[in-house]
Amino acid sequence: MDPLGFGFFKRTVQKGSKYVCLAEKSCPVDKRRRNRCQFCRFQKCLSVGMVKEVVRTDSLKGRRGRLPSKPKSPQESPPSPPVSLITALVRAHVDTSPDLSNLDYSQYREPNEEEIPMSETEKTQQFYNLLTSSVDVIRHFAEKIPGFSELCREDQDLLFQSASLELFVLRLAYRIKDVHYMKWVLYK
């Protein structure tokens, strides 16, 4: 048996228990002292690789001892995410996508031939302003994803940093207004 006890982890996940550490969130967790702080014990379970999603929910309890389901063929596609997750992701996208007709892009237009051309510094500053406002929108989107806000801040930042460029490009591609002329729309 592992010193942390998978049963403790399973019960915690199934019941949705939330624990609080009365010390500094660094209590020693070993076989002898594991019952002193449930918060630190659960955090240690997560840090050694136990995964919440692996724990069977109530609807799947009691499957042990039954005949196994028919084996899946390798050609089968992976199961699609639950509809509620897809709905939540669509809602997060819609909530963080402002109505493009109400946005003011006057400061982000290309100068015409009569105007003094923008310097490289001005162009860089304009791109930086657009990028930072887009990153803020992406952060807001991420915070609306189910389960994201339940992660510790360090994990949120790590996930955000590792995926923000892809999300930026994806959202940019989604907003291409006129493919023929490649006019792209970024928004605050």
C-alpha positions in Angstrom: 0.0 0.0 0.0 1.3 3.5 -0.8 1.9 5.7 2.2 -0.6 8.3 1.0 -3.5 5.9 0.5 -5.3 5.9 -2.8 -8.6 5.3 -0.8 -8.2 8.7 0.8 -7.6 10.3 -2.6 -10.6 8.5 -4.2 -13.0 9.5 -1.3 -11.8 13.1 -1.4 -12.4 13.3 -5.2 -15.8 11.5 -5.1 -17.1 13.6 -2.3 -15.6 16.8 -3.6 -14.1 17.5 -0.2 -12.2 20.7 0.3 -9.5 20.8 3.0 -7.7 23.7 4.8 -4.2 23.5 6.2 -3.9 25.1 9.6 -0.2 25.4 9.3 1.9 26.8 6.3 0.8 24.2 3.6 4.0 22.3 4.1 3.1 19.7 6.7 5.1 16.4 6.6 3.2 13.6 4.9 4.4 10.1 5.5 2.9 6.8 6.6 3.1 7.7 10.3 1.9 11.4 10.1 -0.4 11.3 7.1 -3.6 11.8 9.1 -2.5 15.1 10.7 -3.3 17.4 7.7 -5.7 16.3 5.1 -5.0 19.4 2.9 -1.3 18.6 2.7 -2.0 14.9 2.2 -4.3 15.6 -0.8 -1.7 18.1 -2.3 0.9 15.4 -1.9 -1.3 12.9 -3.7 -1.6 15.4 -6.6 2.1 16.1 -6.6 3.0 12.4 -6.9 0.8 12.1 -10.0 -2.6 11.0 -8.8 -5.2 12.4 -11.2 -8.7 13.4 -10.2 -10.2 12.4 -13.6 -9.1 8.8 -13.1 -11.3 8.3 -10.0 -14.6 6.6 -11.0 -17.7 8.7 -10.4 -20.8 7.3 -8.6 -22.3 6.3 -12.0 -19.3 4.0 -12.6 -19.1 2.4 -9.2 -19.5 -1.3 -8.8 -18.2 -2.3 -12.3 -15.6 -4.5 -10.7 -16.6 -8.2 -11.0 -18.8 -7.7 -14.0 -18.0 -8.9 -17.4 -15.8 -6.5 -19.2 -17.3 -4.4 -22.0 -16.5 -5.4 -25.5 -13.0 -4.5 -26.5 -12.6 -1.3 -28.4 -11.2 -1.5 -31.8 -8.2 0.7 -32.5 -10.1 2.5 -35.3 -12.6 4.0 -32.9 -12.3 7.7 -32.4 -11.8 8.9 -28.9 -15.0 9.8 -27.0 -16.1 13.3 -27.5 -16.1 15.6 -24.4 -19.3 16.0 -22.5 -21.8 18.4 -24.0 -21.7 20.5 -20.9 -18.0 21.1 -21.3 -18.4 22.1 -25.0 -21.2 24.4 -24.0 -19.1 26.0 -21.3 -16.2 26.5 -23.8 -18.5 28.1 -26.4 -20.0 30.3 -23.6 -16.5 31.4 -22.6 -15.6 32.2 -26.2 -18.8 34.2 -26.7 -18.5 36.0 -23.4 -14.9 37.1 -24.3 -15.6 38.1 -27.9 -17.0 41.6 -28.1 -19.3 42.7 -30.8 -16.9 43.8 -33.5 -19.2 46.5 -34.8 -19.0 48.4 -31.5 -15.2 48.5 -31.4 -13.1 51.6 -32.2 -10.2 50.9 -34.4 -9.4 54.5 -35.3 -6.0 54.3 -33.6 -5.2 51.0 -35.4 -5.7 52.0 -39.0 -3.2 52.0 -41.8 -2.1 55.5 -42.7 -3.1 56.6 -46.2 -0.6 57.9 -48.8 -1.2 61.5 -47.7 -0.3 60.9 -44.1 3.2 60.7 -42.7 4.1 57.0 -42.5 4.4 55.4 -39.1 7.9 54.9 -37.7 9.0 51.4 -36.9 8.8 52.4 -33.2 5.1 53.5 -33.6 4.3 50.3 -35.5 6.0 48.2 -32.8 4.1 50.1 -30.1 0.8 49.6 -32.0 1.4 45.9 -32.3 2.4 45.7 -28.6 -0.8 47.4 -27.6 -2.9 45.1 -29.7 -1.0 42.0 -28.4 -1.3 42.9 -24.7 -5.0 43.6 -25.1 -5.5 40.3 -26.9 -3.5 38.5 -24.1 -5.9 40.1 -21.5 -8.9 38.7 -23.5 -7.2 35.3 -23.7 -6.6 35.3 -19.9 -10.2 36.3 -19.3 -11.3 33.4 -21.6 -9.0 30.9 -19.7 -10.5 32.0 -16.4 -14.0 31.0 -17.7 -12.9 27.5 -18.7 -14.4 25.0 -16.2 -11.8 23.8 -13.7 -9.2 26.4 -14.6 -9.8 28.7 -11.7 -9.6 25.7 -9.3 -6.0 25.1 -10.2 -3.3 26.8 -8.1 -2.1 30.1 -9.5 1.3 28.6 -10.4 -0.4 25.9 -12.6 -2.7 28.5 -14.1 0.2 30.7 -15.1 2.1 27.7 -16.5 -0.8 26.5 -18.6 -1.5 30.1 -19.8 2.1 30.7 -20.8 2.3 27.4 -22.7 -0.9 27.9 -24.6 -1.4 31.6 -25.0 0.5 31.9 -28.3 -1.7 29.1 -29.9 -4.8 30.7 -28.5 -3.8 34.1 -29.8 -3.2 32.7 -33.3 -6.5 30.7 -33.2 -8.5 33.7 -32.1 -6.7 35.8 -34.8 -7.5 33.3 -37.5 -11.1 33.2 -36.4 -11.3 37.0 -36.9 -10.1 37.2 -40.5 -12.6 39.5 -42.0 -11.8 39.4 -45.7 -9.7 36.4 -46.8 -9.2 37.9 -50.3 -7.4 41.0 -49.0 -6.2 39.4 -45.8 -7.5 42.1 -43.6 -7.2 40.9 -40.0 -9.0 42.2 -37.1 -7.6 42.3 -33.6 -9.5 43.7 -30.8 -9.1 44.9 -27.3 
